Amino acid sequence: MADPESSILGALSASPDSSIPDTWAFSTSHNLDHNAVVGVSKSLEGDAYVSLRELSAQFYVLSSEAEDILTNGSQEMRVLTALVGSGEGGMAMADLENVVGKDVCKIGMGNCLKNKWAKKEKDGTLVAVVGDMHDDVRDMLARLKEGSGDAAVLDDKALAALKRRKLISLVTRKSYSVTRGPAYAPQRIKKAADLTKEMLDSGKWKDTTFKPYNFQTLGETVGGGYLHPLLKVRAEFRKILMEMGFQEMPTNKWVESSFWNFDSLFQPQSHPARDAHDTFFIQEPAQTISVPEDYYQRVKTMHEVGGAGSIGYRYDFKREDAFKNLLRTHTTAISSQMLYKLANQDGGFQPARYFSIDRVFRNETMDATHLCEFHQVEGLVADYNLSLGDLIGTIETFFRKIGINKLRFKPAFNPYTEPSMEIFGYHPDLKKWTEIGNSGMFRPEMLTPMGLPENVRVIAWGLSLERPTMIKYRIDNIRNLFGHKVDMGMTKNAPVCRFEEADEEAEKQ
């Protein structure tokens, strides 16, 4: 098969007035695919090698049933021939179907009766009324095919009859006439789209034809990034906590020592949470370099023999266990460092409110509400003579500000808080109460080694960022919020996070 481009340009090369009157006829005569010829012609037009004018032709094409009629005759003629051949006695419908076929019998018999070529006796026998007839349908189809589907070969009545029987259909064929364009040449020279370093180095750019540049056109619209729902809720939480007078703690260290993550919180070194199946320990570097030595000794003493009214845990406190590095299991590791600095700052202790929102890691089994890494929201208040009522009031104020007014508190145990409470919020889609946080008052065994005054109390609470986000955005599986299964469309289309403060009177009702 010849190359369409060279065939088109060659056909126009004879003289300036050369043309291709119709690409359809040109494709047929040169044994070319018409779609390929049209595609190349449009490409050449884009480079101004040719000019195109659209042509439109309408003609009729025969159906497969019409082609069968051309070969074997119309259905009515085949039925009539069978009936005439059977003689005056006619044929039963079943016998006729066996002779001409069921489909031919159904169409042909109907047309024979309509044309009064046959009749049906009382016993159902079909009998021919006329002798041999001219097959007009076959003749019309033959004339139409010989005329390449031109409607002019038949009158409107004949065309309507053939269309009614769905033997023909009208199609429209698009083609083009081709003439020389302003940049015509017998052979197309590809234009370069870009100026390259190699062209500049070799000087080839001087002889290279470039595609025209449109310096006025706008570039593609660049899609911006989108904040993940967690970040939207995080920003709103930060705003609310700062409005409540809290100061954000620095939480940019994901790796902590076991001393700050566990020991300073009065959590024994034998506690199950410190096992490898609950905590991710760091292999390299495996241990921290140092901790405040005087504070380390006071924490060690509190664990081994007690103090502040406590008898401690009565075990040998090991430095190697305290110095192990790990991925922090809670941001309370930062809270303990902030409280230590607060107790030992110049000028002595001053009441403070701290909060943090950052990532923590736990070696947990993943399910619809648990991941092995998640974000923890933590807040604490250090002041004189605080009580459990202050803690509950602070938690309720915070959650009311984020629109969650269905809260429950359940007594719990934590090594470093007493009393301790779990916080539950109602998830409207899961239709159940979901644990969304933990809270309590830091124990004297934790605060005394830090050097805080005896009548200073610290209330603290922590919750995951993910679960309030799930409640806010009606997400019933945490893996659809955070991780590799997240739908990017959800991130793009998630609405701006706005929390409206819950109505206190409505909550009481």
RONUNU-145212 format. One record per atom (N, C-alpha, C, CB): y, x, z. Coordinates in steps of 0.1 Angstrom, whole numbers, plus 5000, padded with zeros to 4 digits. Glycine has a CB too. Layout:
# residues N
YXZ...
# end
This chain:
# residues 509
498850095000500050005000501250095000500049905012502250064991503450144990504350125003504250104978505250225004506250225015507350125012506750365018507550025021508549915018509949975016508649815029510350075024511650125023511950195009511950225034510950285005511150354993511050254981510050464991510250154982510150054971511449974970509049954974512149944981513349864980514449954974513749814994514650074980515650164975515450204961515750284984514150224957513850254943514150144933512350294942513950014938514249904929515749884927513649774935516549934936517949924934518650044928518649904948517850144924518350274919518650274904517350384922518150174897518350174882519850164878517650054876520650084885522050074882522750014893522249984869524150024893524849964904524649814906526350004903524349754895524149604895522649564898524549544882521849664901520449624904520349544916519549754905519349454916519149374928517649324929520049244927517349274940516049214943516349064945515249274955516148984935516548844936515848774948516148764924514648804951513948734962512848824968513248604957513048854981512048944987510648894987512548975002510448754987509148704986508448734973509148544988509148714962508548754949508348904948509448694938509348974953509249124953508049174961510549184959507749114973506649154981505349124974506649084995505249004968504048964961503749064949504148824956504749094941504549174929504249324933505749174920504749364944504449504948503349514959505749564954502649404961501549404971502049454985500449494966503149404989503649445002503749325012505149495001503649345025503749245035505249195035503249295049505449065034506849015033507549035046506848865030506949025058507549045071508049195072506649015082507249285067507549425067508749455058506449515063508849385046509949405037511249355043509649335023511149235049512349175056512849265067512049035061511849315075512249405086512949535081511049445094512449595071513049715066514449685059512149785055514449575052515749535046516849515057515549405038516549455068517549435078517949565084516949335089516949655086517249795091518249865081516049875093517949855068518849915058520149855058518149905044520249725060521549655061522349705073521349505062521649735084522349785096523049925093521449805107522450005084523050135080523950125067521950235078524149995063525049975051524450025038526350035053523050045038522450085025522349965016521150145028522149845021521949725013522749615019520449685012522949505011523549385015522549275013524849355008522449185022521449075022522148935021520549075034521448845014521848705014520648625016522548675000520748535026519548455030519248355020519748395044517948335017517448235008516548145016516748294996516448015012515547925018514847835008516347835028513547835009512747754999511847665007511947844989511747535002510847435008509747404998511647315013508547395002507447354994506347295002506947484986505347234996504247175003503047265002503947034997502347265013501047335014499947235016501047445025498747265011497647175013496847205025496647185000496347095032495547115044494147155039495546985052493247185049491947225046491147105041491147275059491546985045490846855040491246835025491346735048492546875022492946855008492246954999494446875007492047075004491247174996489847134994491247315003489247065004487947005002487946894991487346955015488946814991489046714981489146774967490246614983489846884965489946944952488646994947490947064953487747034957486447084953485446974951485947174964485446874960484346774960484846634956483646764973486146614955486646474952487046404965485646394945487946304963488346234975487246154982489446134971487446124995486346055002486045914996486846035017487045844991486745714985485945724972488045634983486245824964485445844952484045884955486145954943483845964965482446004969481645884974482446114979482345804982481645674987481345584975482545604997482345564966482145474955481045524946483445464946480945654943479845714935478545684941480045864933478445694955477145674961476745524960477245714976477745434962477445294961477045244947478645204966477745304937477445264923476045314920478445334913475645434925474345484923473245414930474245634927473545334940472545254947472145124940472945234961473045094930472744964923473344844929471244944921472844724924473444594929473044564944472944484920471944634948471544604962472444664973470144644964473244764968474144824978473444914988474944724986474144954998473545045009473945005022474045195006473145025032473445005046474345125050472145005055475145095060476145195065475445325070476945135077474345315076473545425081473145515069472345385089472645445058472145515046473345585040471445425037474445525039475645585033476145705041476745475032476045695054476445805062475545925060476445775077474245905058473346005055473546075041471845955055474045995032474346055018475646135018474345935008476746075023478046145021478546215034479046045017477946185045478446235058479246135066479246365055479146145079479846045087481346045086479446075102481946165085483446165084483946115071483946315087483246155060483546115047483345965045482746185036482245915051481945765051483045685058480545745057483545735069484545665077485845645069484745725090486345755064487545755056487445685043488145895054486345725036486145675022485845525022485045745015485045475031484745335031485945255034483645305042486845295043488045225046488945215034488845295057489045325026489945325014489345245003490145465010487945245002487245164992487545014994485745194991487444975007487644835010489044795008487244805025489944885011491444855010491744844995492244975016491144934986491444924972490644824964491145064966489744744972488844644966487944704956489744534960487444834959486444894951485044854956486645054951484944804968483644774974483844654984483044894982482744594987482744484997481644495006482744344990481744425017480744425028480044295028481244465042478744285026477944165026477844115041476544175020477343985042477143935055476144005064476743785054475144065057474244145065474644285067472844145057475944325064476444455066476244555055475844505078475544505045475344595033476644615026474244535024476844745021478044775013477644784999478544915018478444704990478144694976479344734968477644554973479244814957480344844949480744724940479944964939482044704939482644594931483044644917483844534939483444764916483944824903482944934900485444874904483144984887482345094883483145224885482045084868483045314877483645444879485245434878483245554868485945494888487445484888487945634887487945424901489245644884489845774883490245814897491145774873490045944900490345994914491846044914489446114917492745944917494145974917494546074928494945844919493946064939494246154950493946304946493446124963492846324941492446454936493346504925490946454931493746414917494646454906496046494911494746344896496546414921497846454927497846584934498346344936496746614941496646734949496546854939495446734958495846834928495746944918497046974912494746904907497846874908499146894902500146964912499746754898500046924925500846984935500547134936500746914948499247164936498847304938499247384926497347314941499047334914499447404902500947434901498947324890501647344907503147354908503647434919503847224907502747504926503047594938503747514949503947714934503347384950503947304961505247244958504047384973505747254946507047204943507047044943507547254929507946994951507946844953508246774940508946804963508846844930509346774918508146734909510246874910506946784911505846754903505246614906504646854904505646554917505146424921506346334925504146434933506146204924507246114928507146094943507145974921508146024948508246014963507145924969509645944967506745824961505645744966504345824967505445624957504045904958502845984958502846084970502646064945504046154972504146244983504046174996505546314982504546054997504445985010503045945013505345855009502245905002500845875004500045995009500245814991500346105003499546235007499946275021499846344997501246265025501646295038501146205049503246305039501046075045500445975054499046005058500545835048498246065048496846105050496746245056496046085037497946305058497946445064497246545055497346445078497346525042496746615033497746725029496246545020499046705031500046805028501046815039500746775014501746925040502846945049503947025043502347005063505146995047506347065041506647185050507546965040506747305044507147425051508447485045505947525050509147555053510347625048510147775049511547585057510347845038510147985038511548055037509248035026511748155046512948225046512748355039513548255060513648395030513548515023515048565020512748505010515148675013516548735011516648784997516748845021517848784992518148854980518848984984519148774970518549094977518949224982519749294971517749314986520949344975521849424965522249544972523049334961522849634964523349764970524449734981523849854959524349824991525449815001526449924999524849835015527549935007528550035005528050185007529750015014527050205015526550335017525150355010526350355033524950285000523650294993523350444988523550204981522150484990521550604985520150584982521850724995519550654972518150644969517150674980517750724957517650754990516850785002517750775014516250925000517150715024517950705037517950825045517450575045519050865050519150985059519350925073520351085055518450955082518550905095519750965102517250945103520550875109521750915116521350955130522750805116521951055135521651095149522451005159522051245151521750975170522350885180523050965191521350795186522651095193523151175204523551305199522251175216524551365205524951505203524251585213526551525203523351675208522551755218523051895219521051755213522551965229522952105232522452195220522252155245521252165215520752245204521652235191519252195200522152115189523052095177524352185179523451945176524852185192526052265194525752415193526552235208524552455198524252595198524052645183522952625206523452565175523052605161524152575151521852535157525152485155526152445146525752335136526652565138524552285138523952175130524752055131522552155133525552035141526251915143527351895132526951915157527752005126528751995116528251915103529252135112526951925100526351865089525551745092525551965081525551705104524751585109525551465108524251615123524951355103525551225102525251145115525151145090526251105122526051035135526250885133526951095146525550815142525750665142527150645148524650595151527850545144529150515149529150485164529950405141530050525172530150495186531150385188530550625194530750295196531750185200532150215214531050045199533350275215533850315228534450195236534950425227534550085230535149965237534049875244535849885227532749905240531749815245531449845260530449835238531049755267530749765281529249815283530949635289529049895293527649935296526849825302527650055305525549855304524749755310525149725324523249795310525049605329525349565342524349635352525249415344524949715361524049785371523849705383524749925374522649675386522349595398522449675411520949535397523249625420523349695433522249685442524649655439522249755453521149745462521349615471521049865471520349585478520349455486519849495500519549345480520549445510520149465524518849385527521249425534517949455533516649385538517049295549515649495542516249175550516549085561516549145574515548975561515749255577515749315590517149385592514649425590517749445582519049505584520149405586519349595571519949285579520949185581520949135596520649065571519749115601519549065615520049175624518149025618519649305621520049415629521649425631519549545624522349405619523749415620524349295628524349405605523749185628524249065635523949085650523548935631522749145653522449175667523449275673520949235669523749385665524649485670526049425673524849595660526449335664527749265666527749185679528049175654526649105681526549025693526549105706525248935693525749215706525549295718526849365721524449405716527549415711528849475714529849375719529449545701529849255714530649145719530349125734530549015712529149145738528749125752529049245761527249095753529649345755530049465762529149575763530449425776528049575754527049685754527549795745525749635750527149925749527350045741526050095735528050155750526150125722524850165715524450305719525050165700523150325722522550455725522150535713521350435735522250665713521750745702520250745701522350895702519650695690518250675689517650745677517750525690518250855672517850915660516751015661519050985654516051015673514851105674513651015675514951195687512751025665511550945665510451015674511050915651510551145674509551225682510151245696509251365675509351215706509751235720508551305727510051105727508951365738507851425747507251315755508451535756506051335760505351235769506151225782503951275772506851325785507651325798508651215797508351455801509551205787510551105786509950975782511651155776508950975774508350845769507550775780507450865757506850855789505950795799506250835813504550835796506350965816506351015830507650975837506251165830508750985830510050955836510150805839511250995827509350725833509250575835508250545846508950505822507750645853506750625864505450555858507350535875505050605846503850555840502850665842504050515825501750635849500750745853500150805840499650685861499750935842499151005830497750955827499151155833497150875835495850815832496050675826495050805845497250625823497450495818496850485804498950455818496150365801495450355788496450365776494850215787497750325778498650335767498850475762500050275771498450575770498650715767497450765759498950795779496450685756495350725749495650735734494150635751494850815726495150835712494950705704494250945706494150615709493950485702495150395703492750425706496150425712497350345714498650415710497450295728498550545709499750625707499450725696500150695720500550755687500450855677500950995683501250815664500051085686500451215691500651315679499351275700501651405681502051495671501151615671503551535672500651655660499751775659500551905659498851765647501651905652502452035650503951995649501952115638504752035659504452105671503852005682505652175677502852055688502051965697502851945710500752025700503652035715504352025727505852045726503752125738506551985735508052005736508352145742508751895743509552185740509952325745510252315760511052385737511052215764511552215778512052075781512652315781512052045794512751925800513551985812511651815804514551905817515251945829514251975841516251845834514252105845513152145855513252075868513252295857514452065874514652005887514251855886516052015892514651785875514251645874512751635872514951585862512151735864510651735862509951745876510251855853510451825885509751845898509851715906510351965905511051645905511151525913510251415907512651475913510151405894509251305888507751345892509351305873507451465891506051515895505751475909505951665893506751495918506551455932506351305934507651505941507151225927507051085928505651035923508151015920505151095913503851055908502751095918503551125894502851215924501751265932501751215946501851415933502951205953502951165967503851045969503451285975504751005959505550895961506950925967504850795970507650815971508950825976509650695974509750945969510850675980511550555979510750435983512150525965509950455994509050345999507750335992509750215998507450425982506150415974505250535978506550425959503950515976503050625979502650695966501750565986503250665955502950725942501550685937502950875944501050765928499750735922498550825928499750755907498950925936497951015943497051085933497150925952497651165923496751235914497551365911496451155901496851465905497451585901498251575888496351705900499551585888500351565877500351695868501851535881500051675855499751795847500951815837498451775839501451945837502551975828502151965814502952125832500952005810500552005796500451865791499152065794500151765799500151625795501651575793499451535805502551615802503851575802504651635790504651615815504151745785504851815774504351775760504751965776503351695759502851655746503851575738501551565748503951605725504851535716504151415710505351635705504951315708504351185702505451115694503851095713505051025686505950925680506250825691505450855667507550805694507950725706507350585705509450715707506750535716506150405716507150295719505050395725508350335724509450235728510750315729509150165741511850245727513150315728513550335743514250235721512650285752512950305766512950455769511950235775512350535761512350685762513850735761511550755752514650665753516050695752516850645764516650645739516350525769517050465780516950555793516450325783515750615795515550695806516450825806514050745807516650875793517550995792518950955795517351055778519350835790520750785792521050765807521050665784520050705814520250685828520250815836519050595834519450915832519551045838520951105836518451135833521551095824522851155822523851075830523151145807523650935831524650855838524650895853524250705836523450925858523450965872523951095875521950955877524051185865524351325868525651365860523251415863526451265856527651295849528751335858528151175840529751405853530951435861531651315867531951525853531951315879532551195885531551095891533451125876530251125889529251045895528950915887529651005909528150835893527650715886528750615883526550645893528750555871529650445868528850335861530850495858529050205865528250095859528350105843528749965864527250075837527250085822526249975816526850225818526549945804525649855796525249925783526349715793523949945780523550015769522549925760522850155773522549955747521549895739521149985728522149755733520049955722519550035710518749945701518750165714518749975688517949905678517350005669518749785670516150035670515550145662514050125661515950285667513450215653512050205650511150275661511750275637510050215664509050265673507650255667509150195687506650325673505350335666504250315677505250475660503350235673502150215682500850195673502350085691499850255678498550255671497850125673497650375675498350015667497849885669497149825657498949785673496249735659495649665648496649565642494349585652496749575628497749485622497249345619498149555608498049255622497749115619499049035615497049045631499048905616500248825611501448855620499848685612501348905632502448925641502549065646502448825652501749155642501749295647501649395636500549315657502449505637502449615628502349745637503649625619501949855631501849985638503150055639500850075632504150005632505550055633506449935632505950165623507449925641508349805641509649855647507649685648510549765647511849785653512049725667513049745644512549795676512649745690514149735693511949835700514549615698515849595703515749605719516449445699516549685724516549715739517949705745515849845742518049645756519249645763519049675778519949515761520049735784519949755799521349755805519249895802521349705818522549705825522349775838523049555828523149875841523049955854524249925862522850105851524049865874525249825882524749815896525849695877525649795905525249775919524749635922526449805928523649635930523049515936522849405925524049455946522249435914521849335904520549265909521649405890520249145903519149075907518349025895519548955917517248955897516448895886517248785880515148845892518048715887518948615881519848675871519648535892520448795874521248855864520548885851521848985870519248925852518448965841518148835832517149025845517748725839517448605831518748555825516848495841519848555832521148505826521548595814522248515837521348725815521748815803520848785791521648955807519548765794518648735783518948605776517148745788519148505785519448365779520748365771519548265790521748445776523048455769522848515755524048535777522048625755521848695742521148595732521048815744520048535737519248455728520048325724517948415734520848275733521648155729522648195718522348105741523148315718524048365708523448375694524748495712522148405694521448415681520748285678520448525682521048175685520548045681519148005686520648035666518548085694517248055700517447995714516248185700517147865715517347805728516047765735518347685727514947785727513647755733513047885738512747675723513247905751512748035757511847995769513848125762510848085771509948075783509848215789508648005780509748225802509448345809508148345816510648385818507348445815506048455821505948585829504948445810505448575842505348695849504348795843504748665864504648925844503849025837503849145845504449055822503149255841503149385847503549495838501649415853504449575843504849695836504849805846506249685828504449925842504450035852505750075857503750155846506850045849508150095853509149985857508750175842508649855857509549745861508849665871510049665849509649615881509049515891510249445897508249595902510349315895509449225888509549245873509649075892508549195865508549205851508249065845507449305846508749045833508648915827508448935812509848815829507548855806507348845791508248735787505848825787508848745775509748645769509148585757511148715765509048455757508448385746509448295739507248295751509448285725510248205718509448115709511248285709509847995706509147895698509347915683509447745702508247945676508347965661508047825655507248065656509047765648508947635642507847615631510247585637507647725624506647715613505247745618507047815602505047845626503747875632503447765642503748005639504447685647504247575656503547625669503447465650504047735674503547785687504547885693502147865684504347905706505147995713504748145710505147975728505648225705505348365702506048455711505748385687505348555716505948655724506948735716504848755730508248735721509248805714509948915722510348715709509448945734510049045742509449065756511549025743509949165763509549205776510749235784508449315776510649225797511849245805511449275819512849125805512449325827512149355841513249435847510849425843513049465860514049555868513349685870514449485881514049795866513449925867513049955882514350035862511950015884511450035898512250155904509950065898512350155918512950265925512250395922512950235940510950395920510150515917510650585904508650485916511250505895511850555883513250605885511750455871514050525892515450555893515850665904516150425897515050665914515350765925515350905920514350745937514250955913514251095908515451125899513051125901516051025892517151055884518451085891517450935875518551045904519651075912520650955913520351195907520250835909521150725910521250675924520550605901522450625928522650575942521650465945524050515943521350455958520250375963520450225960520050395978521650185960521950035958522150005943523049985966521950095934522050075920520750015915522450205912520949905907519749835901519949845886519549685906518849845879518949855864518049735859518449985858518649645852517849535846517749575831518549395847516549545825516349585811515449485804515649725811515649475791514849385783514649445769515449245783513549415763513349465749512549365741512549605750512849365728512149275719512049335706512849135718511149285698511049345684512149275676509649315678512549355666513549295656512849205646514249405649511549235644510849155633510649015637509549225631510248985649509848845652511048745652509148845666512248785658513348695656513748685641514548745664513548785633513848775619512848675612513748915612511648685616510648585611511048445614509248625616511448425627511948285631513148245623512248285646514048345621515348315614515048275599516248425615514148355592513948335578512648255575513848475571512048195585510848115584509748195577511247985575509448315581508348395576507248385586508848545574506048355581504948335591503948455591504148215587504248555583503348675584504248795583502348675572504148885593505048995595504849095583504749075608503649095577503449185565504149145553501949195562504649015553505548975542506949005544505348825540507249065556508649105559508849255559508949055573507849325562507949475564506649545559508249515579506749635549505649705544505549695529504349645551504349735524504249745509503949615503503049835506503649505510503449375504504749285503502449305513505849345507507049265507507449235493508249345514507849105490508349065477509849105476508148905476510049185466511449235464512449125461511449345453511949015455512748905452513248845465512048805444512348845475512848785488513948875494511648785498513849005493514949085498516249065490514549235496516149045477517349015469517948885472516949025454517148785474517648645475517848595490516748555468517448685500517648645513519048615517517048745523519448505523520848475526521348565536520948325530522748565537523348645547522948595561524948635545522748685570522348645584523548605592521548755591523548475596524648435605523948355617525648345598524148395629523648325640524748235646523048415651524348115649525348025655524848005670525447885648525748005679525347995693524847855696526648025702523647855703523047735706523847655715521547755712523747515714524547425723523847425736524647285716524547465747523947465760523547325765524847525770524347225761523947085766522747035758525146995763522647075745521447035737520247105743521647065723520347225747519247295753518747235765519647445756519647185774519147115786518446995783520347095795518946915773518246795770516846815764519146715760
# end
